Amino acid sequence: MPIITARNISKSFVNNTAICNLNLVINKGKITGLVGPDGAGKTTLIRLITGLLDSDEGELKVLDYTLPKEAKKVQEEIGYMPQKFGLYEDLTVLENLKLYANLQSIEKSKQQNRIQQLLEFINLKDFTSFLAKDLSGGMKQKLGLACALIKKPKLLLLDEPGVGVDPISRKELWAIVNSLIQDNVSVVWSTAYLDEAALCDEVVLLNEGKILFNGIPADLSKTMDGKVFKLVGNIKDRRKTLRLALKNDNVKDGVILGDSIKLTCKDKSLLPNLNDIEAENCRYENIKANFEDGFMNILNGNFNGESKLAQQIGTLEESKEKYLIEASNLTKKFGSFIATNNVNFKIKRGEIFGFLGPNGAGKSTTFKMLCGLMKPTSGTAEVLGMNLEKSSYKARKKIGYMSQKFSLYGDISVYENLKFFAGVYGLRGKSKTEKIENMIKIFELEKYRKIASKTLPLGYKQRLSLACAVMHDPVVLFLDEPTSGIDPQTRREFWNHIYAMVQKGMTIMVTTHFMDEAEYCDRIALIYKGKAIALDTPHNLIQKVSQNATMEETFIELIKREDNA
C-alpha cells in the first residue's frame, strides 16, 4: 500500500532544476533507501515530502494527504531528521527530549514515560545529564533520532543520519530503525553509504532530479554479474598498477582492496594484459558484484586514474627527516577526561597513513595536536622534524589541513574563500590567480564561483575544503574525514587525487569511517578510548581476525577484543 505517491513533480531553484518531472511510489511498512550523487535531489525530495518545500508542478500525496494543501496534517504524523539536526548543544540529553516533547504538544503526564522508552530504545539512559555538545557523533545521531520519534510517527524521514558516524554506531542506528518497521513505522533513509543502501527493502537512485533505478537493491547488483574481477598476486605497486589498469578503455572502474585490486570490465577477455599494468606474477579472479558496482555502472562512472590536481603540483621539497610525522607518548587531557592516551606512531615520506576509530576515540584531538592547533598535556607531536606549536609561519606553509567539520567561511563565496586561503598560504600575484583558477577548474566549482559556500551541496563543500588545503602544494597533508557524506563517484575522485599526490612525494594522514577506504592506506592505526590499540598494514590487521574478514568486521572485532581485555 503506498505511503507516498508523486506524479510528475518538479522543483527548481535559481539556475538549478533539483527535481525533474518525477514519478514515484513508496510503499508502507518498508525501509526505502534514497541514494544518488551529490546534488541529485535527495534532500529536496525529502523536504517536499515533509511539506517544508512546495513543488513547482505535479501532484504529491503523503499519508493520503495532498501537499502542499494539507502540509500541517502531514507534519503532525511524520518524524523528520534533517542532515543538520537541530539539537540544542548547551542542553542536556534529557532537556533536549523534553523540549521536543513540548514542541510536539505531548501531554505532560505522558512525557516521562515516552522519554524513558526512547532512552532505553537508543541506549542513552546513562547519559541523560550529558550536554549534547559533549556527546560523540554516534550518540548525537541517536539523540537526534529519538527527538524525531518523540511523537510516534507513521512515516520517518532520515536525511543521511550516518554521515560522520563510525561503523559500530551505524550498526546500532540500523538496528534501531529496523525495529521501527516491526512497530509499523515506514522509513525513507537517504544515505551516502552504499552498504546501507544494499540493506534497504527498496532503493530509489536519483541523478539530476530523475530516477535512474527504483527497485530491490539485489536487482541492481545482478546487472553486474560476470563483470567484476579481482587482481591478486604479488603486486609491486598497487597504486601504480591501478592507475595503469584504469587507462585501459575497457576498464570502467577500479579500487584497491587490501593487497588486491578490484576492476570492472564487461568481459574477462578484455581485461588489461598483466605485463602492461606491471602485474606479471598475478591473475584475475571473478568476484561477486555488489550494490556499489551497479551504482557506479548506472551512473556511467568511468575513471582513467589521472589527477589534474597532482599534475599541477610542482616538485615538493625534500625533507632531511626519515619520518615526516611523529607522535611520541602523545597525551591530551580535558580535566579528568583523557582524549589521547600515550599514543605513538611514525609516518614516512610518501605514505598514506590511515587513522581509524569510533566517534569520540581521540582522532581529531590527535590531528589538532600534530597541526599545532592544540597543546599536548604531555608527549610530543612533530611534523617535518618540528613542533608546530612553537614553529614558524614558514614551517606551517609546508602543511595542509582539511578539518572534519566544514571550516571555511560560509558567508563568503567559493571564489572569495579560495582567494583568502591563497593569501594565507603566501601566494601572490600571477601564481595566486593561476592557482585559484586551477582549483575552480579541477574541482568543477565554476557554477558555484559566486555562491556563498554555506549553501553548497555537501560534496562540493568537501571539494572546496580540499582545494583550500592543497593550493599551496604542502609536503604533509592532514585529511580529517575528507569523504564523509559524499557519494562514491566523488570519493573515487578524491582518492585518485590522494594516490597521485603521494606519487609526487606528499605524505598524507587521513581519518575515515568508510572501511573500504581503510584498505587504500599503506598502514593503519586503530585508536580506541584514546589509545592506539593496533598499528599495521590493512592486510595484516585483517589476518589477525580472519582470512575472509572484511575491514569493517576487523574494525569491530579488534575493538571487542580490547573491551574484553
Secondary structure, 3 states (H helix, E strand, C coil): CEEEEEEEEEEEECCEEEEEEEEEEEECCCEEEEECCCCCCHHHHHHHHHCCCCCCEEEEEECCEEECCCHHHHHHHEEEECCCCCCCCCCEHHHHHHHHHHHCCCCHHHHHHHHHHHHHHCCCHHHCCCEHHHCCHHHHHHHHHHHHCCCCCCEEEEECCCCCCCHHHHHHHHHHHHHHHHCCCEEEEECCCHHHHCCCCEEEEEECCEEEEEECHHHHHHCCCCCEEEEEECCCCHHHHHHHHHHCCCEEEEEEECCEEEEEECCHHHCCCHHHHCCCCEEEEECCCCHHHHHHHHCCCCCCCCCHHHHCCCCCCCCCCCEEEEEEEEEEEECCEEEEEEEEEEEECCCEEEEECCCCCCHHHHHHHHCCCCCCCEEEEEECCECCCCCCHHHHCCEEEECCCCCCCCCCEHHHHHHHHHHHCCCCHHHHHHHHHHHHHHCCCHHHCCCEHHHCCHHHHHHHHHHHHHCCCCCEEEEECCCCCCCHHHHHHHHHHHHHHHHCCCEEEEECCCHHHHCCCCEEEEEECCEEEEEECHHHHHHHHCCCCCHHHHHHHHHHHHHHC
